[in-house]
């Protein structure tokens, strides 16, 4: 992947992740919810659980993106990025909890899940490219196979 294109993708995703983090902070700020005290316990528990999952998901995405930015600015080497720049594991939302939440909250959670999936695909693509680079014989075989494909 061309480095300048990759840098722009990372910057765009970083802006999107920051916006989602801010939205998640506002939605899952339980101080307002607790002060009203009019939600059933199961709704408050679902909100707490899914809030933790959502904020963790967004923080994993932001950490991955910050590592990419550090690599592009020269603060991390390629080997440091490979070793320490992994994306945190996805923990999908619980369907039972999702049924208890407001539609806008469910939509925010789904947006964070989609963002994490996009980052996971990008991470996988980059790691598979890194593996091809580290195995020159396989890389050469791949280029030969691609050259002989009928378009």
C-alpha positions in Angstrom: 0.0 0.0 0.0 1.4 3.4 -0.9 2.6 5.1 2.2 0.9 8.5 1.5 -2.4 6.8 0.8 -2.0 4.7 4.0 -1.2 7.9 6.0 -4.3 9.6 4.7 -6.5 6.6 5.5 -5.1 6.5 9.0 -5.7 10.2 9.5 -9.3 9.9 8.3 -10.0 6.9 10.5 -8.4 8.6 13.4 -10.7 11.6 13.0 -13.7 9.2 12.8 -12.6 7.3 15.9 -12.1 10.5 17.9 -15.6 11.6 17.0 -17.0 8.2 18.0 -15.1 8.3 21.3 -16.6 11.7 22.1 -20.1 10.5 21.2 -19.6 7.3 23.3 -18.4 9.4 26.2 -21.6 11.5 26.0 -24.0 8.5 25.5 -22.5 6.3 28.2 -22.0 9.0 30.8 -24.0 7.2 33.5 -24.0 10.1 36.0 -26.9 11.7 34.1 -28.7 8.4 33.9 -28.1 7.6 37.6 -29.4 11.0 38.7 -32.7 10.4 36.9 -33.1 7.0 38.5 -36.0 6.1 36.3 -34.4 3.3 34.3 -35.0 -0.3 35.3 -31.9 -2.1 36.7 -31.5 -4.4 33.7 -31.4 -1.3 31.4 -28.7 0.4 33.6 -26.7 -2.9 33.6 -27.0 -3.3 29.8 -26.0 0.3 29.4 -23.0 -0.2 31.7 -21.9 -3.4 30.0 -22.3 -2.2 26.5 -20.7 1.1 27.4 -17.6 -0.6 28.7 -17.4 -2.8 25.6 -17.9 0.2 23.3 -15.4 2.4 25.0 -12.9 -0.4 25.1 -13.4 -1.1 21.4 -12.9 2.6 20.5 -9.8 2.8 22.7 -8.3 -0.3 20.9 -9.0 1.4 17.6 -7.4 4.6 18.7 -4.4 2.8 20.1 -3.9 1.0 16.8 -4.2 4.3 14.9 -1.8 6.1 17.2 0.7 3.4 16.6 0.3 3.8 12.8 0.7 7.6 13.2 3.8 7.1 15.3 5.3 4.8 12.6 4.5 7.3 9.8 6.2 10.1 11.8 9.3 8.0 12.4 8.7 7.4 16.1 8.3 3.6 15.7 10.2 1.3 13.4 8.5 -1.3 11.2 9.5 -4.1 13.6 8.3 -2.1 16.6 5.0 -1.5 14.9 4.6 -5.3 14.0 5.5 -6.3 17.6 3.5 -3.7 19.5 0.9 -2.3 17.1 -1.7 -5.1 17.2 -5.4 -4.3 17.3 -7.1 -5.3 20.5 -9.5 -8.2 20.4 -13.1 -7.4 19.4 -15.8 -8.2 22.0 -19.1 -7.9 20.2 -22.2 -6.5 21.8 -24.7 -8.8 23.5 -27.9 -9.1 21.5 -30.0 -9.3 24.8 -28.4 -6.1 26.0 -28.9 -4.4 22.7 -32.6 -5.0 22.8 -32.9 -3.0 26.0 -31.1 0.1 24.7 -32.3 3.1 22.9 -32.1 3.0 19.0 -29.5 5.8 19.0 -27.3 4.0 21.5 -27.6 0.8 19.5 -26.6 2.7 16.3 -23.5 4.2 18.0 -22.5 0.7 19.2 -22.9 -0.7 15.7 -20.8 2.2 14.3 -18.0 1.3 16.7 -18.3 -2.3 15.7 -18.1 -1.4 12.0 -15.1 0.8 12.6 -13.3 -1.9 14.5 -14.0 -4.4 11.7 -12.6 -1.9 9.1 -9.4 -1.5 11.2 -9.2 -5.2 11.6 -9.3 -5.7 7.8 -6.7 -3.0 7.3 -4.5 -4.6 10.0 -4.8 -8.0 8.4 -4.0 -6.6 5.0 -0.9 -4.9 6.4 0.3 -7.9 8.3 -0.2 -10.2 5.3 1.9 -7.7 3.2 4.5 -7.7 5.9 4.7 -11.5 5.8 5.1 -11.5 2.1 8.0 -9.0 2.4 9.7 -11.2 5.1 9.5 -14.2 2.8 11.1 -13.2 -0.5 10.5 -16.6 -2.2 6.8 -16.4 -1.5 6.7 -12.8 -2.6 8.4 -13.7 -5.9 6.0 -16.6 -6.5 3.1 -14.2 -5.9 4.4 -11.7 -8.3 5.0 -14.4 -11.0 1.5 -15.8 -10.4 0.1 -12.3 -10.7 2.0 -11.7 -13.9 0.6 -14.8 -15.6 -3.0 -14.2 -14.6 -5.4 -13.6 -17.5 -7.0 -10.2 -17.1 
